[in-house]
Amino acid sequence: MWAPVHGWSLLGYVAASVAAWVALFYILHRLPLRHKRILIAACTFLAGLFYTLEFFLPAHSRWLFFWGKHENPLSPLVGPLGDAVSVIYGFTIALGIISLASVHGKAIARRRSGWHNSVAFFAALVSMIVFGLWQSYVPDDPHRATWIFRASTVHRIYDVLFDGMYQPLGATVFSVLAFYIASAAYRAFRVRSGEAALMMAAAVVMMLSQVPVGQWLTHTLHGPWANLRVEVVANWLLTTLSSSALTGVGLGIAVGGLAMALRIWLGLERGSFFEAGGPK
């Protein structure tokens, strides 16, 4: 819908947009709480109404007499509104970073317990931002005298931070979670009822089907008895019983999500912001 801009024009557009949004946020911040609630509810309803109408209105219809081409007038706006949602998502990331910086900054200033972890947070945040942006946007100049400013050095530092520190730390966290999963499985598989016994039997069959010893136990079954092999029973549990149960759970989640979406869209869901002080 709009021609792309580059160079100083793009910088001007970005600066003007940021200034406009800062002014808008300031005005919204100065509004009374009652007006904020009304504005949030109205924007939520209009956003949901747009996507609802765009989905249900036919792409081509003769009864849209007010539109010359007899097409859905909302469809061309889906792309720009999707870009706007991406921009808002970027603002939410910035808001999250500001919130984390505020919490960890207070921890360092007040020397709370574990404040050195907050120092590590700031060091990691600044390092990843600086070297991540550097390697993506700063051009390489092989004639630079200082080796640390060369792109190859910046790439090595970024690889050390991401591949050498971030990914191993993520793997460590998930490996620690494995102990909690094992503990939860032990509590779930304690046979205290018929349902727990069925769950235990299914778990035993599934575990035996994944190891050679389990498959060896029933490899002598042939003919009609071949259906009782461990791997065959495990496949039946996965493709028949488990998939049916997961489909039912997914259907319930979809219905619940639809109900929650309707409550949010119609303003029936009241969170802490709407319940904090003043008339509802």
C-alpha positions, 0 to 999 in steps of 0.5 A, a space after each residue: 500500500 505504501 512505497 518502501 523508503 530507505 536511508 535518511 527518509 527511513 530514519 525520519 519515519 522511524 523517529 517521527 513514529 517513535 515520537 508520535 507513539 511516545 506522545 500517545 502513550 503519555 496522553 494515555 497514561 494521563 487519562 483517568 482509570 475509568 477512561 483507560 478501561 473503556 478505551 481498552 475494552 473498545 479497542 479489543 472489541 473493534 480488533 476482534 470485530 475486524 477479524 471476525 467480519 473479515 473471516 465470515 464475510 464472503 470474498 465476493 458478494 453481490 449484496 456488498 452494494 456499497 463497495 464498487 468491486 463487490 469484494 470484501 473491503 476488509 481483506 486488503 487491510 489484513 496485511 498492514 494490520 498484521 505488520 502493526 501487530 508485529 510492531 506492537 509485539 516488538 514494543 512488548 519485548 522492549 517493555 519486558 526488557 525494561 521491566 527486567 532491568 528495573 527489577 535487577 537494577 533494584 536488586 543490585 542497588 539494594 544488595 539483595 540476596 543473589 544480586 550477583 545474578 543480576 549483574 550477570 543478567 546485565 552483562 549477558 544482556 549488553 554483550 548479546 545486544 552489542 555483538 549481535 547487532 554488530 555482526 549483523 549491521 556493522 560492515 567489515 573493514 579489513 584495514 582496521 588497525 584494532 583487531 577487536 573491531 574486525 568482523 571475524 573477531 566479533 563473530 568469534 565472540 558472538 559464537 562463544 556467547 551463543 554456542 559456547 554459553 547460552 546453548 549449554 546453559 539451556 541444555 543444563 536447565 532441561 537436564 535438571 528438569 529431567 529429575 523433576 519429570 522422573 519424580 512426577 512420573 514416580 508419583 503418578 505411577 503409584 498403583 493405588 487404583 484401577 486407572 493407575 494400574 492401567 497407566 502403569 501397564 501402558 508405561 511398562 509396555 511403551 518402555 519395553 518396546 523402546 529397548 532390544 530386551 523388551 522386543 526380544 521377550 516376545 519375538 517368538 510369537 508368530 501367526 495370530 499371536 504376533 499381534 501380542 508382540 510388545 512393539 505391536 501393542 505399543 504401536 496400537 497404544 500410540 496410534 489408537 488409544 493415545 491419539 484418540 485421547 489427545 484428539 479429545 483433549 485438543 477438542 476440549 482445549 479448542 472449545 476452552 480457547 474459543 470461550 476465553 476469546 469470546 470473553 475477552 472480545 466482549 469485555 466479560 473477562 475482568 483481570 486485575 487492571 479492571 478490578 483495581 479501584 474505582 467503579 467497574 
